């Protein structure tokens, strides 16, 4: 019985890895990863300009120094992601959860982050020229100038 459980566990682990590899291959080859799971993937320094990563699970993904010009992250869950020095100019990032993400020195020129959650986000030295930030949740958010923005923190009860 124990060996059957071990084999079942190994098959489940292998299947889960294969699915993630499938999503990774699809993103690399087609720049489409809509509804995919690339949590904890290390994609540092790649060029995913125009990629569709909307409605994706991207928790802990490393996209530092990555070119993401015009990429879509609409309704994605991107908590604790690393976008340090990434080029996200003209990216569509509406209704996304970026809680705990690092955007240090990222280029967000003309990006749209309408109604996104920027709780505990680091925007130190980020470029936010003509960036659309309507309805954004700020709570313990480090702004580009190093100040902390708590405008969207829940009221104490």
Secondary structure, DSSP 4 states (H G I P E B T S, - for coil): -HHHHHHHHHHHHHHHHHHHHHHHHHHHHHSB-TT-B-TT-B-TT-B-TT-B-TT-B-TT-B-TT-B-TT-B-TT-B-TT-B-TT-B-TT-B-TT-B-TT-B-TT-B-TT-B-TT-B-TT-B-TT-B-TT-B-TT-B-SSEE-TTS-EE-TTPPPP-
